[in-house]
Amino acid sequence: MNTTIFMLTCVDIGLGLIALAIALGFIRLWKGPTLADRVVALDMMTSAIIGFCGLFAVRAQVEGYLDIAVALALVSFVSVVALARYAERLARRSDSDD
């Protein structure tokens, strides 16, 4: 078997599995039931999308997709920290109301 064909097949399988992980994360994001579940699902989805960009860069042989992955990783980090801080403040408010 040709090495190039084997590598492209593995990359295609990896892209399919990452797409499945993104779909499952979207279901968890939609159903919830808590804010923490949604934050974790969003973080997992962005991590999977970063992996997808990396694999797609290998598949398409375009390095520009790696720049997109790095930018998405930075934005993802900031958004998850902001959502976690919001959830913490929301929890403090509900504790003080009791």
C-alpha positions as CSV (number, residue, x, y, z in Angstrom):
1,M,0.0,0.0,0.0
2,N,1.3,3.4,-0.9
3,T,2.3,5.5,2.1
4,T,0.6,8.6,0.8
5,I,-2.7,6.9,0.3
6,F,-2.5,5.4,3.8
7,M,-1.8,8.8,5.3
8,L,-4.6,10.5,3.5
9,T,-7.0,7.7,4.5
10,C,-6.0,8.2,8.1
11,V,-6.4,12.0,7.9
12,D,-9.9,11.5,6.3
13,I,-10.9,9.1,9.1
14,G,-9.6,11.5,11.7
15,L,-11.6,14.4,10.1
16,G,-14.7,12.3,10.2
17,L,-14.2,11.4,13.9
18,I,-13.6,15.0,14.8
19,A,-16.8,16.0,13.0
20,L,-18.6,13.4,15.0
21,A,-17.2,14.8,18.2
22,I,-18.3,18.3,17.2
23,A,-21.8,17.0,16.5
24,L,-22.0,15.3,19.9
25,G,-20.6,18.4,21.6
26,F,-23.3,20.4,19.9
27,I,-26.0,18.1,21.3
28,R,-24.6,18.5,24.8
29,L,-24.5,22.3,24.2
30,W,-28.1,22.3,23.1
31,K,-29.5,20.0,25.8
32,G,-27.5,21.4,28.8
33,P,-29.0,21.0,31.4
34,T,-26.7,23.3,33.4
35,L,-24.5,26.2,32.5
36,A,-21.4,24.2,33.4
37,D,-22.4,21.5,31.0
38,R,-22.7,24.1,28.2
39,V,-19.4,25.7,29.0
40,V,-17.6,22.3,28.9
41,A,-19.3,21.4,25.7
42,L,-18.3,24.7,24.1
43,D,-14.7,24.2,25.2
44,M,-14.7,20.6,23.9
45,M,-16.1,21.8,20.6
46,T,-13.5,24.5,20.1
47,S,-10.8,22.1,20.9
48,A,-12.2,19.7,18.3
49,I,-12.4,22.4,15.8
50,I,-8.8,23.3,16.4
51,G,-7.8,19.7,15.8
52,F,-10.0,19.7,12.7
53,C,-8.1,22.8,11.4
54,G,-4.8,21.1,12.0
55,L,-5.8,17.9,10.2
56,F,-7.3,19.9,7.4
57,A,-4.1,21.8,7.0
58,V,-2.3,18.5,6.6
59,R,-4.9,17.3,4.1
60,A,-5.0,20.4,2.0
61,Q,-1.3,21.1,2.5
62,V,-2.0,24.8,3.3
63,E,-0.2,26.2,6.3
64,G,-2.7,29.1,6.6
65,Y,-5.2,26.8,8.4
66,L,-2.7,26.5,11.3
67,D,-2.9,30.2,11.8
68,I,-6.6,29.9,12.1
69,A,-6.2,27.2,14.7
70,V,-3.9,29.3,16.8
71,A,-6.2,32.3,16.7
72,L,-9.2,30.1,17.6
73,A,-7.2,28.6,20.5
74,L,-6.6,32.1,21.9
75,V,-10.2,33.2,21.5
76,S,-11.4,29.9,23.0
77,F,-9.2,30.3,26.1
78,V,-10.5,33.9,26.7
79,S,-14.1,32.9,26.2
80,V,-14.0,29.9,28.4
81,V,-12.4,31.9,31.2
82,A,-15.0,34.6,30.8
83,L,-17.8,32.1,30.9
84,A,-16.4,30.4,33.9
85,R,-16.1,33.7,35.7
86,Y,-19.7,34.5,34.8
87,A,-20.8,31.1,36.1
88,E,-18.9,31.7,39.4
89,R,-20.6,35.0,39.9
90,L,-24.0,33.6,39.1
91,A,-23.4,30.8,41.7
92,R,-22.3,33.4,44.3
93,R,-25.5,35.4,43.7
94,S,-27.7,32.3,44.1
95,D,-25.9,31.4,47.3
96,S,-26.3,34.8,48.8
97,D,-30.0,34.9,47.9
98,D,-30.7,31.8,49.9
